[in-house]
Amino acid sequence: MTMRIGLADPAGEYGVLGDEIDAAVAEVLRGGRYILGPEVESFEQEVASYLGAAHAVGTSSGTDAIQAALLALGVGPGDEVITTSFSFFATAGSILRVGARPVFVDIEPDGFNLDPGAVEAAVTGRTRAILVVHLFGQPADMPAIESVARRAGVRVVEDAAQAFGAVLGDRKIGSALHPCCFSFFPAKPFGAAGDGGLVTTGDADLAGVLRSVRVQGATGKNMHGRLGGNFRLDAIQAAILRVKLRRMDEWIAARRRNAAILGERLSPLEERGLIRLPREREGTASSWAQYTVRTSARDALGEGLGQRGVASAVYYPLTMPAQEVMGTGVGRFPRAEKACLEVLSIPVHHMLDEAQIGVVASAVEEALGGTEGRG
């Protein structure tokens, strides 16, 4: 093993942008406004412009962004929120923390996102919202899901924690009227140096409620008109994100280049039935937060990659309803449950050059070379 290729490289980002980041952080420290304030306001304006959103509200994490959005919409006890069975648990946890009940549905036959038909079948008189996840950076089928929501008279919330920079049609994810939630966890395509999040919306009134919700529901100095939380984005993270935002087009393009190289290199393995590669739906462009393949030889592939100095990870080994805290078990979401047995994410991130992504592809080829007939 001569090199180590990780699933993300935030230290490498700092190696490129260190001087700019240090200067930006030092300016915040000199100014003494460490929570919200002008740095956060500037970031919100810049990121809204980048995404094509009317309003952007910074939050303390992607999880808090989802919770704040649900609270701002008035989702609470007695309500149901339809969501995917296959995602990081924060999606379901945010629903539970506002007192609502997550109603899980299966994923689409040919991808990892919500199946719109299953969503429609799950609507009841208690449904208040549909929480859509753009998993691994691939936009969900929003036109179909929005159509279901209109017919049912319910709200839509987007969990775009992995989809900053993803494109649906002629717009970026995050530019719609309804709330869209992002995470700036360091390993994300657009990552801070700690936790951070964002909610975008085209609704000015909702944006005002979100700004209240993120500061304990405050409506004035020591005046609280609604339930909220301590969901504030700190100024140092905003300053770091402002520096990185200037590189996002370049970095997303690099992820797309790397995904294209992996797709071309690994397609012969797919033709032999050893692996299934991720695909972008027509009319979309993924941010490629993860490059997630499927194979029944998942464990052998992961072990083989590790032996060759290439990182990999299973996102996710269990469906959300199968998590112990949910207590609902397995057996109702066959597509998601099958995905949990087969998925493996491999490096695709923007700090990898073409030679390094070639090493990743070669490692996959070599690792699967001895698994003929088990794919």
Buried (B, 14 or more C-beta within 10 A) or exposed (E): EEEEBBBBBBEBBBEEBEEBBEEBBEEBEEEEEEBBBEBBBBBBEBBBEBBBBBBBBBBBBBBBBBBBBBBBBEBEEEBBBBBBBBBBBBBBBBBBBBBBBBBBBBBBEEBBBBBBBBBBEBBEEEBBBBBBBBBBBBBBBBEBBBEBBEEBEBBBBBBBBBBBBBBBEEEBBBBBEBBBBBBBBBBBBBBBBBBBBBBBBBBEEBBBBBBBBBBBBBBEEEEEEBEBBEBBBBBBBBBBBBBBBEBBEEBBEBBBBBBEBBBEBBEEBBEEEBBBBBEBBEEBBBBBBBBBBBBBBBEBBBEBBBEBBBBBBBBBEBBBBBBEEBEBEBEBBEBBBEBBEBBBBBBBBBBBEEEBBBBBBEBBBEBBEEBEEEB
